[in-house]
Amino acid sequence: MISPLQKRFPRVKIVCLHVEDVDVQAILEREIPDVYASSIEIIEWKPSQQVFGERYLRLLAETAAFIKRADANKRTTDYFGERWFSNFFKKIDTIKKLIVFEQFDKPIIVVGAGPGLEASMQTIKTLQKRGAFILAVSAACAALLKNGVSPDMVATSDGGNWALFHLFELIRFCRQTPNAAEIPIATTMNAILPTEIANSPALLISDGSLWQNTILRSLGLPFFSTPQRGTVTAQALDLAFALTPSNVFITGMDLANRDILAHAHPYALDFHAHAATRLTPLYSSAFVRAADNSFAVYADWFKRQLNFYPKRLFTIGENHPVFSSLPAWTDTKDATADKQFRQETRIFNLAAKGVYGKKVVEILLDALKNGASRQKITREIEELLSCVVDEETIMKKARVK
């Protein structure tokens, strides 16, 4: 079928999938950008179903799941793409200190913001006292800090303004707590950061795109690279496995509502959720939000991904049933005392504020004009901004004067 299809549609990309393919999702992610998700056509070869049966149906289901997730990502990109792009440039001129990415040999607890987190607080405290490293998503900060747990690092990947409220919890904590050290931030390049957090050391996370990697390398800045996952908990797990050869624990990963609760409490956006009126009472608003099925997309992704994670992943407390195949934490001294993370970390001090802005644009414009990577970088930027890119567009969208 390949030859006639290529003749009939010379400009169309054709991807062949076989039942022997181990990680279909990874193949499709590598070959098909999210921007094309809505225009994908699946061509079935029915005799294959007769031969391979259930294996063929699983392949078809995997492909359909990829299209659904990619299309959701595309809609998000259409809405946030321009903001993500400008956040990249703003971030480099806002942050003052960068963490040099280095491994350390101590267990890491990746803390999600699901309602199940509340029941795990005592275990988290116990393991932290033994030396475990707490890597929390920003939405979990309010609940952790209220319960006396100061995270060792906070991960954020959201480019929307609502994400600022989770980080405000950190700022208040550091200001109100005597001798509190600045808590390091692991931030994707598209995430939004409040200017008040500029003094916190940051671990930059590239989304793996060529344009982001090219700029960060050209500037000589330390960074970690991982694909955009759609949910910060998945990116935090990628980071945890890269940071330590030791065990990794997860908690607060409900990936679902408990009754009508979507997050552990207190939650930084409670003020918004509790803004009830006669026509939109609190319970009704919570019910409407609970009907959002985006959690199911993430749960489905984790279900497939678990087979490819290192065999040193454990659960704490009640998480989504998709994680039930993982071993649960037992009190067997899994976490042992070690040096404090902040003492091990090397800090890269950035130049004075405002130095990088124009330089970043110059690097990007040069990459768009020259070299073998020109075509790929152009495509990446056009997918992000949903328009044809030129120098004027880059300057305008980057918001660099």
C-alpha positions in Angstrom: 0.0 0.0 0.0 2.9 2.4 0.6 3.9 3.0 -3.0 0.4 3.8 -4.3 -0.3 6.0 -1.3 2.9 8.0 -1.8 2.1 8.5 -5.5 -1.5 9.6 -4.7 -0.5 11.9 -1.8 3.1 12.9 -2.4 3.1 15.6 0.4 1.6 13.4 3.0 3.7 11.7 5.7 3.0 8.0 6.0 3.8 6.1 9.2 3.6 2.3 9.2 2.8 0.5 12.5 3.3 -3.2 13.1 2.0 -5.4 15.9 5.6 -6.1 16.9 6.2 -2.4 17.7 6.9 -2.3 21.5 6.2 1.4 22.3 3.7 2.6 19.7 3.1 5.9 21.6 6.8 6.8 21.5 7.0 6.0 17.8 4.0 8.3 17.1 5.2 11.1 19.4 8.6 11.0 17.5 7.1 11.0 14.0 4.0 13.1 14.3 3.9 16.6 15.8 0.7 17.4 17.8 -0.2 20.1 15.3 -1.2 17.4 12.8 -3.3 15.3 15.1 -6.7 16.5 13.8 -5.7 15.6 10.2 -4.5 12.1 10.9 -6.2 9.3 8.9 -6.0 5.7 10.1 -5.9 3.2 7.3 -6.7 -0.3 8.5 -5.6 -3.6 6.9 -8.5 -5.9 7.9 -6.7 -9.2 7.1 -4.2 -8.3 9.9 -7.0 -8.5 12.4 -7.9 -12.0 11.3 -4.2 -13.1 11.7 -3.2 -11.1 14.8 -6.6 -10.7 16.6 -6.3 -9.0 20.0 -2.8 -7.7 19.2 -4.1 -5.9 16.2 -7.0 -4.3 18.2 -4.5 -3.2 20.9 -2.4 -1.5 18.2 -5.5 0.3 16.8 -6.5 1.4 20.3 -3.0 2.8 21.0 -3.1 4.8 17.8 -6.5 6.2 18.6 -5.4 7.1 22.1 -2.4 9.0 20.7 -4.6 11.0 18.3 -6.9 11.9 21.2 -4.1 13.1 23.4 -2.2 14.9 20.6 -5.4 16.7 19.6 -6.0 17.8 23.2 -2.3 19.1 23.3 -2.8 20.9 20.0 -5.9 22.7 21.4 -3.9 23.7 24.4 -1.0 24.9 22.2 -3.4 27.0 20.1 -4.6 28.8 23.2 -1.3 29.1 25.1 1.4 28.9 22.4 2.1 32.6 22.1 2.2 33.0 25.9 4.6 30.0 26.2 6.9 31.5 23.6 7.1 34.9 25.4 7.6 33.1 28.8 10.8 31.6 27.4 12.4 34.9 26.8 11.0 36.5 30.0 12.3 33.7 32.1 15.9 34.0 31.0 15.8 37.7 31.9 14.0 37.2 35.3 15.9 34.3 37.0 19.2 35.2 38.7 20.5 31.8 39.8 20.5 28.5 37.9 21.0 25.0 39.3 23.7 23.0 37.6 22.0 19.6 36.9 23.8 16.9 38.8 22.8 13.5 40.2 22.7 12.8 44.0 22.2 9.4 45.6 19.1 9.8 47.8 15.5 8.7 47.4 13.0 11.1 45.9 9.3 11.5 46.7 7.4 13.0 43.8 4.4 14.7 45.4 1.2 15.3 43.3 -1.7 17.5 44.4 -4.4 14.9 44.4 -6.8 14.6 47.4 -5.1 11.4 48.5 -2.0 13.4 49.4 -3.6 14.4 52.7 -3.5 10.9 54.1 0.2 10.5 53.2 1.5 13.6 55.1 2.9 11.7 58.1 4.7 9.2 55.9 6.2 12.1 53.9 7.5 13.7 57.1 9.0 10.4 58.3 10.9 9.8 55.0 12.0 13.5 54.8 13.5 13.2 58.3 15.5 10.1 57.1 16.9 12.1 54.2 14.4 11.6 51.4 14.2 14.5 48.8 10.8 16.0 48.3 10.0 17.0 44.7 6.6 18.6 44.8 4.4 19.9 42.0 3.5 23.6 42.6 -0.2 22.8 43.2 0.8 20.7 46.2 2.7 23.5 47.9 -0.2 24.9 50.0 -1.1 21.5 51.4 2.5 20.5 52.2 3.4 23.8 53.8 0.2 23.9 55.9 1.2 20.4 57.2 4.7 21.4 58.1 6.5 19.9 55.1 8.9 22.2 53.3 9.6 20.7 49.8 13.2 20.5 48.7 12.3 21.5 45.1 9.1 22.6 43.4 8.2 21.7 39.8 6.1 23.9 37.6 5.2 23.7 34.0 2.0 25.7 33.6 2.1 28.8 31.4 -1.3 30.2 32.6 -1.7 33.0 35.1 -3.5 30.8 37.5 -0.2 28.9 38.1 1.2 32.0 39.8 -1.1 31.5 42.8 0.6 28.1 43.7 4.0 29.8 43.7 2.7 32.7 45.8 2.4 30.1 48.6 6.1 29.6 48.4 6.9 33.3 48.5 4.7 33.8 51.6 6.3 30.9 53.3 9.9 32.1 52.7 9.0 35.6 53.8 7.1 34.6 57.0 9.4 31.8 58.1 12.6 33.0 59.9 15.8 31.7 58.3 13.8 29.9 55.6 16.0 29.1 52.6 14.8 29.9 49.1 13.2 26.7 47.8 14.6 25.7 44.3 12.2 25.7 41.4 12.3 23.2 38.5 10.6 25.1 35.8 9.9 24.3 32.1 10.8 27.2 29.8 7.2 27.9 28.9 6.0 28.1 32.6 5.1 31.4 34.1 7.0 32.6 37.2 6.2 35.6 39.5 9.0 38.1 39.5 9.2 37.8 43.3 10.6 34.3 42.9 13.6 35.5 40.9 16.1 34.9 43.7 15.2 31.3 44.1 17.7 29.0 42.3 16.0 27.4 39.3 16.6 24.2 37.3 15.6 25.0 33.7 13.7 22.3 31.9 13.7 22.3 28.1 10.8 20.6 26.3 13.4 18.9 24.0 12.6 21.0 21.0 15.5 22.0 18.9 14.9 25.7 19.2 14.9 25.6 23.0 18.0 23.4 23.2 19.9 25.5 20.6 19.3 28.7 22.5 20.1 27.3 25.9 23.3 25.6 24.7 24.4 28.8 22.8 24.0 30.8 26.0 26.0 28.2 27.9 23.2 27.8 30.5 22.7 24.5 32.4 19.4 22.8 31.8 17.6 19.4 31.8 15.6 18.2 28.8 12.4 16.2 28.8 9.4 16.1 26.4 6.3 18.1 27.2 3.9 15.6 28.9 0.8 17.6 29.4 0.9 17.1 33.2 3.6 18.4 35.5 3.6 15.2 37.5 4.9 13.2 34.5 7.7 15.7 34.0 8.5 15.6 37.7 8.9 11.9 37.4 11.2 12.2 34.4 13.3 14.7 36.5 13.3 12.4 39.6 14.6 9.4 37.6 17.3 11.6 36.1 18.3 13.2 39.4 18.8 10.0 41.4 19.9 6.3 40.9 18.0 5.6 44.1 14.3 4.7 44.7 11.5 7.1 43.6 8.2 7.3 45.4 4.9 8.8 44.2 2.0 10.1 46.3 -0.9 12.4 45.7 -1.3 11.1 42.1 -5.1 10.4 42.2 -5.5 11.4 38.6 -9.2 11.5 39.4 -11.7 13.2 41.7 -12.6 11.8 45.1 -16.3 12.5 45.2 -16.1 16.1 44.0 -12.6 16.9 45.3 -9.9 17.3 42.7 -7.0 18.5 44.9 -5.6 18.2 48.3 -6.5 21.0 50.7 -5.7 23.7 51.4 -5.3 24.5 47.7 -4.1 27.8 46.4 -7.1 28.3 44.2 -9.7 27.6 46.9 -10.6 31.3 46.9 -11.8 30.9 43.3 -13.6 27.6 43.9 -15.4 29.0 47.0 -16.7 32.1 45.1 -20.2 30.7 45.1 -23.3 32.6 44.1 -27.0 31.8 44.2 -27.0 30.7 40.6 -23.7 28.8 40.9 -23.5 27.2 44.3 -20.3 25.7 45.5 -21.4 22.0 45.2 -22.8 22.5 41.7 -19.6 24.2 40.5 -17.5 21.4 42.0 -19.7 18.8 40.3 -19.2 20.5 36.9 -15.4 20.6 37.3 -15.5 16.9 38.4 -17.1 16.0 35.1 -13.9 17.2 33.3 -12.4 14.0 31.9 -8.9 15.3 31.4 -7.6 13.1 34.3 -8.5 10.0 32.3 -6.2 11.1 29.5 -3.3 11.3 31.9 -4.2 8.0 33.6 -4.2 6.3 30.3 -0.8 7.7 29.5 0.7 6.6 32.8 -0.8 3.1 32.2 1.3 2.7 29.1 4.3 4.4 30.4 4.7 2.3 33.6 6.3 -0.5 31.6 9.2 1.8 30.6 10.0 3.4 33.9 12.9 2.0 35.9 12.0 -0.8 38.3 12.6 1.4 41.4 9.3 3.2 41.5 7.1 2.8 44.6 3.8 4.2 45.8 2.9 5.9 49.1 -0.7 5.9 50.2 -3.7 5.7 47.8 -3.0 6.8 44.2 -4.9 6.1 41.0 -5.6 2.4 40.4 -3.3 2.6 37.3 -0.4 2.5 39.8 -1.7 -0.6 41.7 0.9 -2.8 39.9 3.7 -0.9 41.6 5.1 -2.0 44.9 3.9 0.0 47.9 6.3 1.7 50.4 6.9 -0.3 53.6 8.7 1.0 56.6 12.0 -0.7 55.8 14.3 2.2 56.0 14.0 2.9 52.3 15.2 6.4 52.9 18.4 7.0 54.8 20.1 10.2 55.9 22.3 12.0 53.5 23.9 15.4 52.9 21.4 18.2 52.4 20.6 18.9 48.7 21.3 22.6 49.0 24.9 21.9 50.1 25.5 19.6 47.2 24.1 21.9 44.5 26.3 24.0 42.3 24.7 27.4 41.4 25.2 29.1 38.1 24.9 32.9 38.5 23.4 34.7 35.5 24.6 38.0 34.3 22.8 41.2 35.1 19.1 41.4 34.3 18.3 42.3 30.7 21.6 41.0 29.3 20.1 37.9 27.6 16.9 39.2 26.0 18.2 40.5 22.6 21.0 37.9 22.5 18.3 35.1 22.7 16.5 36.6 19.8 19.7 36.9 17.8 20.5 33.2 18.3 17.0 32.2 17.3 16.9 34.4 14.2 20.3 33.0 13.2 19.1 29.5 13.6 16.1 30.3 11.4 18.3 31.5 8.6 21.3 29.2 8.7 22.4 25.7 9.1 20.9 22.2 8.6 18.5 22.6 11.5 16.8 25.6 9.9 13.9 23.7 8.6 13.1 21.9 11.8 13.3 25.0 14.0 11.1 26.9 11.6 8.5 24.2 11.8 8.7 24.0 15.6 8.1 27.8 15.9 5.3 27.9 13.4 3.5 25.0 15.1 3.8 26.9 18.4 2.7 30.3 17.1 0.3 29.0 14.4 1.7 31.4 11.9 4.5 31.9 9.4 7.5 33.2 11.2 9.9 36.0 10.2 12.1 38.5 12.1 9.2 40.9 12.8 7.0 38.1 14.1 9.7 36.7 16.4 10.4 40.2 17.9 6.7 40.8 18.4 5.8 37.4 19.9 8.9 37.3 22.1 8.0 40.8 23.4 11.6 41.9 23.3 12.2 45.5 22.6 
